[in-house]
Amino acid sequence: MSDEMNNVNPEQEDNVNDQTSGQEQAPQSSNEQLDVATEKAVEKPQISQDSKNLALLCHLLGIFTVILGPLVIWLLYKDKDEYVSNQGKESLNLQLTVLIICGGLSILNVIGIPIIVIVILANTIFRILATIATSKGEDYKYPFSFKILK
């Protein structure tokens, strides 16, 4: 039986080699490699200056008007501009989170008041960071906020 396995017909051996070499893919040309690389490197869409300004206002108005300013801008532009809509939702989510935390802490009076001051200070700092990021056209996600609006 082992003698039969060692005696392989040379024509069969050539057929096996042809079949395996047919399965190997030829190397891609440099143009094909560039096309594949270009497809993989998906560029971010350009954000207009108006969109950046409106997103900036969503975050900045939250400092002064709490929820009213971001809510108005988000309601006006949620269907018109995706970038403004996303940043408006982020802004509103943070404001709602701050209102919930401050409302819950106000019940505790003695311990709650210093914590409320810290939360409001953190809110202002995060809003300034968001304003700077959106003025550059970057998406900004607040680190501590409930995702109430999705």
N, CA, C and O of each residue as an XYZ file, in Angstrom:
600
protein
N       0.812     -1.178      0.000
C       0.000      0.000      0.000
C       0.864      1.253      0.000
O       0.537      2.214     -0.696
N       1.944      1.272      0.751
C       2.825      2.425      0.765
C       3.549      2.576     -0.561
O       3.912      3.689     -0.943
N       3.771      1.446     -1.285
C       4.401      1.532     -2.592
C       3.501      2.251     -3.580
O       3.980      2.996     -4.436
N       2.195      2.030     -3.466
C       1.253      2.683     -4.372
C       1.238      4.197     -4.133
O       1.075      4.961     -5.084
N       1.401      4.639     -2.904
C       1.365      6.065     -2.588
C       2.628      6.753     -3.082
O       2.577      7.914     -3.489
N       3.757      6.062     -3.054
C       5.014      6.654     -3.497
C       5.088      6.762     -5.010
O       5.789      7.625     -5.537
N       4.384      5.910     -5.700
C       4.400      5.915     -7.155
C       3.308      6.843     -7.671
O       2.198      6.401     -7.970
N       3.623      8.112     -7.772
C       2.666      9.100     -8.261
C       3.001      9.383     -9.706
O       4.157      9.600    -10.070
N       1.991      9.377    -10.499
C       2.145      9.647    -11.909
C       2.605     11.093    -12.098
O       2.000     11.994    -11.517
N       3.663     11.353    -12.894
C       4.149     12.724    -13.075
C       3.083     13.664    -13.638
O       3.102     14.850    -13.308
N       2.156     13.190    -14.473
C       1.105     14.050    -15.019
C       0.158     14.509    -13.918
O      -0.292     15.655    -13.916
N      -0.142     13.610    -12.978
C      -1.008     13.971    -11.867
C      -0.340     15.035    -10.989
O      -0.999     15.943    -10.484
N       0.976     14.904    -10.820
C       1.716     15.866    -10.007
C       1.674     17.262    -10.636
O       1.517     18.253     -9.924
N       1.814     17.348    -11.971
C       1.738     18.626    -12.662
C       0.349     19.242    -12.522
O       0.222     20.454    -12.349
N      -0.702     18.404    -12.597
C      -2.073     18.896    -12.455
C      -2.293     19.496    -11.060
O      -2.949     20.527    -10.911
N      -1.738     18.838    -10.056
C      -1.884     19.332     -8.688
C      -1.167     20.671     -8.556
O      -1.697     21.588     -7.929
N       0.022     20.804     -9.132
C       0.766     22.061     -9.058
C       0.030     23.178     -9.789
O       0.013     24.312     -9.311
N      -0.580     22.883    -10.944
C      -1.340     23.885    -11.695
C      -2.550     24.360    -10.902
O      -2.877     25.547    -10.914
N      -3.217     23.435    -10.212
C      -4.411     23.791     -9.458
C      -4.053     24.689     -8.269
O      -4.766     25.650     -7.977
N      -2.969     24.380     -7.596
C      -2.609     25.195     -6.435
C      -2.104     26.562     -6.864
O      -2.367     27.554     -6.185
N      -1.385     26.635     -7.977
C      -0.904     27.943     -8.412
C      -2.055     28.795     -8.933
O      -1.967     30.021     -8.876
N      -3.118     28.202     -9.431
C      -4.288     28.941     -9.903
C      -5.047     29.568     -8.750
O      -5.752     30.560     -8.935
N      -4.908     28.990     -7.544
C      -5.618     29.531     -6.393
C      -4.910     30.753     -5.816
O      -5.545     31.573     -5.153
N      -3.617     30.887     -6.056
C      -2.894     32.039     -5.557
C      -3.298     33.265     -6.375
O      -3.493     33.184     -7.587
N      -3.417     34.390     -5.695
C      -3.809     35.601     -6.387
C      -2.563     36.327     -6.868
O      -1.531     36.352     -6.197
N      -2.688     36.906     -8.033
C      -1.582     37.683     -8.573
C      -1.448     38.964     -7.752
O      -2.450     39.499     -7.278
N      -0.239     39.457     -7.579
C      -0.083     40.694     -6.814
C      -0.799     41.846     -7.511
O      -0.847     41.921     -8.739
N      -1.346     42.727     -6.707
C      -2.096     43.849     -7.253
C      -1.138     44.893     -7.804
O      -0.020     45.063     -7.317
N      -1.606     45.584     -8.831
C      -0.797     46.665     -9.382
C      -0.830     47.845     -8.409
O      -1.656     47.877     -7.497
N       0.052     48.795     -8.601
C       0.125     49.936     -7.676
C      -1.147     50.781     -7.747
O      -1.565     51.344     -6.735
N      -1.772     50.879     -8.929
C      -3.023     51.642     -9.043
C      -4.141     50.980     -8.259
O      -4.927     51.660     -7.601
N      -4.216     49.644     -8.326
C      -5.247     48.936     -7.578
C      -5.021     49.096     -6.084
O      -5.977     49.229     -5.320
N      -3.747     49.082     -5.658
C      -3.444     49.254     -4.250
C      -3.821     50.657     -3.789
O      -4.311     50.820     -2.672
N      -3.607     51.666     -4.613
C      -3.983     53.028     -4.263
C      -5.495     53.175     -4.161
O      -5.997     53.860     -3.270
N      -6.228     52.526     -5.081
C      -7.684     52.581     -5.035
C      -8.203     51.977     -3.747
O      -9.103     52.530     -3.115
N      -7.636     50.835     -3.350
C      -8.060     50.178     -2.116
C      -7.723     51.053     -0.921
O      -8.531     51.193     -0.003
N      -6.537     51.642     -0.928
C      -6.138     52.518      0.180
C      -7.027     53.750      0.253
O      -7.351     54.212      1.347
N      -7.422     54.284     -0.885
C      -8.285     55.462     -0.918
C      -9.664     55.129     -0.375
O     -10.250     55.925      0.360
N     -10.184     53.966     -0.726
C     -11.490     53.563     -0.230
C     -11.469     53.372      1.275
O     -12.447     53.680      1.956
N     -10.355     52.864      1.799
C     -10.270     52.611      3.235
C     -10.155     53.914      4.013
O     -10.675     54.019      5.124
N      -9.491     54.891      3.450
C      -9.305     56.167      4.136
C     -10.492     57.062      3.822
O     -10.432     57.897      2.919
N     -11.567     56.881      4.570
C     -12.777     57.658      4.351
C     -12.583     59.021      5.007
O     -12.316     59.114      6.205
N     -12.717     60.054      4.224
C     -12.519     61.394      4.741
C     -13.787     61.887      5.418
O     -14.900     61.543      5.019
N     -13.596     62.705      6.456
C     -14.733     63.314      7.115
C     -15.332     64.358      6.189
O     -14.601     65.082      5.513
N     -16.656     64.442      6.151
C     -17.256     65.478      5.315
C     -16.914     66.852      5.878
O     -16.783     67.028      7.090
N     -16.775     67.810      4.988
C     -16.463     69.170      5.402
C     -17.677     69.779      6.097
O     -18.812     69.631      5.642
N     -17.420     70.454      7.184
C     -18.481     71.098      7.950
C     -18.421     72.589      7.653
O     -17.365     73.212      7.768
N     -19.544     73.150      7.275
C     -19.571     74.571      6.921
C     -19.348     75.433      8.162
O     -19.557     74.994      9.293
N     -18.925     76.654      7.922
C     -18.680     77.577      9.028
C     -19.981     77.901      9.755
O     -19.976     78.097     10.971
N     -21.096     77.958      9.025
C     -22.388     78.206      9.668
C     -22.743     77.086     10.641
O     -23.236     77.342     11.739
N     -22.488     75.836     10.231
C     -22.765     74.704     11.106
C     -21.892     74.757     12.347
O     -22.359     74.495     13.456
N     -20.624     75.096     12.161
C     -19.717     75.216     13.312
C     -20.204     76.301     14.271
O     -20.191     76.118     15.488
N     -20.633     77.432     13.710
C     -21.094     78.537     14.550
C     -22.370     78.180     15.316
O     -22.507     78.519     16.492
N     -23.291     77.503     14.656
C     -24.529     77.115     15.335
C     -24.256     76.087     16.428
O     -24.852     76.152     17.503
N     -23.360     75.140     16.161
C     -23.002     74.150     17.176
C     -22.304     74.830     18.349
O     -22.538     74.490     19.508
N     -21.447     75.792     18.031
C     -20.770     76.567     19.066
C     -21.792     77.296     19.934
O     -21.669     77.328     21.158
N     -22.794     77.875     19.294
C     -23.841     78.576     20.048
C     -24.640     77.627     20.936
O     -25.036     77.998     22.041
N     -24.878     76.418     20.467
C     -25.595     75.437     21.299
C     -24.880     75.238     22.623
O     -25.506     75.221     23.683
N     -23.568     75.087     22.555
C     -22.807     74.842     23.778
C     -22.644     76.120     24.604
O     -22.751     76.085     25.830
N     -22.389     77.228     23.944
C     -22.138     78.483     24.655
C     -23.405     79.020     25.315
O     -23.351     79.504     26.446
N     -24.529     78.943     24.636
C     -25.782     79.441     25.212
C     -26.234     78.635     26.419
O     -26.991     79.128     27.254
N     -25.769     77.390     26.509
C     -26.114     76.570     27.669
C     -25.594     77.159     28.967
O     -26.175     76.932     30.028
N     -24.501     77.916     28.892
C     -23.954     78.549     30.097
C     -24.914     79.638     30.592
O     -25.128     79.781     31.796
N     -25.483     80.393     29.671
C     -26.282     81.567     30.040
C     -27.780     81.298     30.105
O     -28.480     81.889     30.928
N     -28.280     80.412     29.246
C     -29.734     80.206     29.188
C     -30.153     78.824     29.675
O     -31.315     78.442     29.540
N     -29.232     78.092     30.229
C     -29.428     76.734     30.730
C     -29.898     75.833     29.586
O     -29.066     75.316     28.839
N     -31.187     75.636     29.433
C     -31.673     74.680     28.431
C     -32.365     75.369     27.255
O     -32.515     74.770     26.189
N     -32.781     76.602     27.437
C     -33.592     77.277     26.429
C     -32.838     77.529     25.120
O     -33.358     77.205     24.052
N     -31.647     78.087     25.170
C     -30.883     78.395     23.959
C     -30.559     77.155     23.124
O     -30.856     77.123     21.930
N     -29.947     76.122     23.744
C     -29.657     74.913     22.975
C     -30.914     74.236     22.432
O     -30.900     73.670     21.339
N     -32.005     74.298     23.206
C     -33.251     73.678     22.764
C     -33.801     74.362     21.515
O     -34.233     73.690     20.578
N     -33.786     75.682     21.498
C     -34.302     76.433     20.341
C     -33.467     76.122     19.100
O     -34.016     75.834     18.036
N     -32.136     76.181     19.234
C     -31.271     75.904     18.075
C     -31.455     74.476     17.600
O     -31.538     74.231     16.396
N     -31.521     73.531     18.523
C     -31.679     72.128     18.129
C     -33.017     71.912     17.426
O     -33.075     71.219     16.410
N     -34.088     72.495     17.954
C     -35.404     72.335     17.323
C     -35.439     72.941     15.926
O     -36.086     72.393     15.033
N     -34.758     74.058     15.726
C     -34.752     74.705     14.416
C     -33.910     73.957     13.387
O     -34.246     73.963     12.203
N     -32.825     73.313     13.812
C     -31.871     72.741     12.858
C     -31.742     71.222     12.926
O     -30.879     70.663     12.250
N     -32.569     70.534     13.717
C     -32.402     69.083     13.867
C     -32.625     68.323     12.557
O     -32.021     67.271     12.350
N     -33.468     68.830     11.684
C     -33.725     68.155     10.409
C     -32.912     68.742      9.256
O     -32.855     68.155      8.176
N     -32.290     69.887      9.478
C     -31.583     70.576      8.402
C     -30.090     70.279      8.374
O     -29.495     70.208      7.298
N     -29.482     70.106      9.535
C     -28.030     69.984      9.615
C     -27.663     68.906     10.635
O     -27.947     69.046     11.824
N     -27.037     67.842     10.167
C     -26.719     66.703     11.037
C     -25.722     67.089     12.132
O     -25.869     66.671     13.280
N     -24.719     67.879     11.783
C     -23.700     68.271     12.759
C     -24.322     69.111     13.878
O     -24.059     68.869     15.056
N     -25.132     70.081     13.517
C     -25.792     70.927     14.512
C     -26.750     70.087     15.346
O     -26.857     70.287     16.556
N     -27.441     69.154     14.714
C     -28.363     68.289     15.432
C     -27.627     67.442     16.474
O     -28.071     67.344     17.618
N     -26.510     66.833     16.084
C     -25.751     65.999     17.019
C     -25.198     66.824     18.179
O     -25.294     66.412     19.335
N     -24.625     67.975     17.879
C     -24.063     68.817     18.938
C     -25.169     69.414     19.818
O     -24.977     69.590     21.021
N     -26.315     69.722     19.225
C     -27.449     70.208     20.011
C     -27.949     69.159     20.981
O     -28.276     69.469     22.127
N     -28.011     67.909     20.523
C     -28.420     66.821     21.422
C     -27.417     66.640     22.554
O     -27.803     66.429     23.704
N     -26.133     66.723     22.230
C     -25.104     66.621     23.272
C     -25.285     67.720     24.306
O     -25.227     67.468     25.510
N     -25.503     68.930     23.836
C     -25.674     70.070     24.725
C     -26.909     69.897     25.614
O     -26.853     70.127     26.822
N     -28.005     69.497     25.010
C     -29.235     69.294     25.780
C     -29.094     68.154     26.774
O     -29.591     68.247     27.896
N     -28.425     67.084     26.380
C     -28.222     65.959     27.301
C     -27.435     66.400     28.532
O     -27.760     66.008     29.653
N     -26.401     67.213     28.327
C     -25.631     67.689     29.480
C     -26.492     68.584     30.363
O     -26.472     68.445     31.586
N     -27.237     69.485     29.769
C     -28.062     70.384     30.569
C     -29.113     69.617     31.359
O     -29.356     69.924     32.526
N     -29.740     68.622     30.735
C     -30.724     67.813     31.453
C     -30.064     67.032     32.583
O     -30.642     66.884     33.660
N     -28.856     66.533     32.340
C     -28.116     65.815     33.378
C     -27.819     66.742     34.553
O     -28.004     66.360     35.708
N     -27.362     67.954     34.264
C     -27.050     68.929     35.316
C     -28.315     69.281     36.098
O     -28.279     69.357     37.326
N     -29.418     69.495     35.407
C     -30.667     69.821     36.097
C     -31.122     68.675     37.009
O     -31.582     68.920     38.124
N     -31.000     67.448     36.552
C     -31.388     66.288     37.366
C     -30.499     66.184     38.602
O     -30.995     65.968     39.708
N     -29.190     66.336     38.417
C     -28.256     66.236     39.545
C     -28.491     67.367     40.543
O     -28.563     67.136     41.750
N     -28.607     68.585     40.033
C     -28.822     69.732     40.928
C     -30.166     69.633     41.653
O     -30.267     69.971     42.832
N     -31.187     69.174     40.948
C     -32.492     68.992     41.587
C     -32.441     67.946     42.685
O     -33.016     68.133     43.757
N     -31.759     66.857     42.417
C     -31.632     65.808     43.441
C     -30.791     66.254     44.620
O     -31.102     65.922     45.764
N     -29.728     67.004     44.356
C     -28.848     67.449     45.437
C     -29.444     68.592     46.250
O     -29.067     68.783     47.406
N     -30.355     69.346     45.675
C     -30.942     70.464     46.414
C     -31.771     69.970     47.598
O     -32.034     70.723     48.536
N     -32.171     68.737     47.553
C     -32.931     68.155     48.656
C     -32.031     67.994     49.888
O     -32.503     68.060     51.023
N     -30.762     67.788     49.657
C     -29.835     67.528     50.758
C     -29.333     68.797     51.454
O     -28.603     68.696     52.440
N     -29.691     69.946     50.986
C     -29.330     71.264     51.528
C     -27.876     71.399     51.957
O     -27.090     71.995     51.221
N     -27.487     70.880     53.099
C     -26.158     71.131     53.657
C     -25.063     70.562     52.770
O     -24.117     71.273     52.432
N     -25.167     69.321     52.395
C     -24.155     68.682     51.558
C     -24.377     69.058     50.097
O     -23.425     69.171     49.325
N     -25.611     69.245     49.734
C     -25.950     69.463     48.334
C     -25.483     70.780     47.761
O     -25.111     70.832     46.589
N     -25.488     71.849     48.540
C     -25.152     73.179     48.009
C     -23.706     73.247     47.515
O     -23.484     73.735     46.407
N     -22.705     72.781     48.284
C     -21.341     72.809     47.731
C     -21.185     71.932     46.495
O     -20.440     72.269     45.575
N     -21.884     70.818     46.479
C     -21.798     69.928     45.315
C     -22.470     70.568     44.110
O     -21.994     70.415     42.985
N     -23.562     71.278     44.326
C     -24.237     71.987     43.234
C     -23.296     73.022     42.629
O     -23.236     73.173     41.409
N     -22.563     73.733     43.484
C     -21.606     74.723     42.993
C     -20.542     74.038     42.139
O     -20.171     74.554     41.085
N     -20.051     72.889     42.580
C     -19.042     72.139     41.815
C     -19.620     71.665     40.480
O     -18.946     71.736     39.452
N     -20.857     71.186     40.493
C     -21.499     70.712     39.260
C     -21.678     71.865     38.272
O     -21.449     71.696     37.075
N     -22.080     73.020     38.763
C     -22.262     74.175     37.876
C     -20.916     74.637     37.319
O     -20.821     75.009     36.150
N     -19.882     74.615     38.151
C     -18.544     74.966     37.684
C     -18.055     73.975     36.617
O     -17.498     74.382     35.598
N     -18.263     72.686     36.855
C     -17.877     71.660     35.867
C     -18.673     71.836     34.577
O     -18.135     71.663     33.483
N     -19.950     72.179     34.707
C     -20.791     72.428     33.539
C     -20.204     73.552     32.695
O     -20.136     73.441     31.471
N     -19.784     74.625     33.339
C     -19.208     75.763     32.619
C     -17.902     75.374     31.926
O     -17.668     75.754     30.779
N     -17.062     74.625     32.616
C     -15.784     74.194     32.032
C     -16.018     73.294     30.820
O     -15.394     73.479     29.775
N     -16.917     72.319     30.962
C     -17.204     71.416     29.835
C     -17.807     72.180     28.661
O     -17.517     71.865     27.507
N     -18.630     73.167     28.937
C     -19.230     73.971     27.868
C     -18.164     74.770     27.125
O     -18.221     74.888     25.901
N     -17.201     75.315     27.846
C     -16.117     76.055     27.192
C     -15.287     75.120     26.321
O     -14.925     75.474     25.199
N     -14.979     73.916     26.835
C     -14.242     72.931     26.034
C     -15.028     72.538     24.778
O     -14.450     72.389     23.701
N     -16.341     72.372     24.923
C     -17.182     72.020     23.777
C     -17.222     73.153     22.766
O     -17.217     72.913     21.559
N     -17.262     74.387     23.254
C     -17.277     75.545     22.363
C     -15.995     75.604     21.542
O     -16.038     75.859     20.339
N     -14.865     75.370     22.181
C     -13.580     75.384     21.477
C     -13.524     74.260     20.442
O     -13.088     74.473     19.310
N     -13.970     73.056     20.837
C     -13.921     71.915     19.909
C     -14.835     72.126     18.708
O     -14.446     71.835     17.576
N     -16.036     72.626     18.940
C     -16.964     72.806     17.816
C     -16.556     73.968     16.924
O     -16.908     73.985     15.744
N     -15.823     74.940     17.458
C     -15.350     76.024     16.599
C     -14.318     75.508     15.596
O     -14.099     76.122     14.552
N     -13.683     74.373     15.919
C     -12.728     73.736     15.008
C     -13.408     72.703     14.106
O     -12.766     72.119     13.232
N     -14.703     72.479     14.319
C     -15.445     71.515     13.498
C     -15.355     70.098     14.011
O     -15.672     69.163     13.276
N     -14.934     69.906     15.247
C     -14.811     68.564     15.824
C     -16.107     68.184     16.533
O     -16.830     69.045     17.035
N     -16.389     66.884     16.566
C     -17.509     66.400     17.369
C     -17.076     66.416     18.824
O     -15.958     66.011     19.142
N     -17.937     66.874     19.702
C     -17.591     66.887     21.119
C     -18.623     66.069     21.869
O     -19.827     66.260     21.699
N     -18.151     65.173     22.685
C     -19.012     64.355     23.543
C     -18.695     64.701     24.983
O     -17.543     64.619     25.408
N     -19.708     65.086     25.733
C     -19.493     65.397     27.143
C     -19.195     64.110     27.896
O     -19.855     63.096     27.669
N     -18.213     64.134     28.787
C     -17.824     62.899     29.471
C     -18.879     62.400     30.460
O     -19.011     61.191     30.651
N     -19.627     63.297     31.089
C     -20.607     62.874     32.083
C     -21.968     63.459     31.749
O     -22.310     64.561     32.179
N     -22.737     62.707     30.977
C     -24.111     63.148     30.730
C     -24.950     61.939     30.376
O     -24.479     60.984     29.757
N     -26.192     62.004     30.781
C     -27.131     60.943     30.435
C     -27.542     61.130     28.978
O     -27.725     62.261     28.526
N     -27.686     60.054     28.256
C     -28.111     60.136     26.853
C     -29.632     60.084     26.806
O     -30.219     59.055     26.473
N     -30.254     61.185     27.137
C     -31.715     61.277     27.161
C     -32.244     61.402     25.738
O     -33.195     60.714     25.369
N     -31.639     62.268     24.942
C     -32.005     62.423     23.530
C     -31.047     61.586     22.707
O     -29.833     61.674     22.887
N     -31.574     60.786     21.817
C     -30.704     59.924     21.002
C     -30.865     60.229     19.542
O     -30.213     59.604     18.705
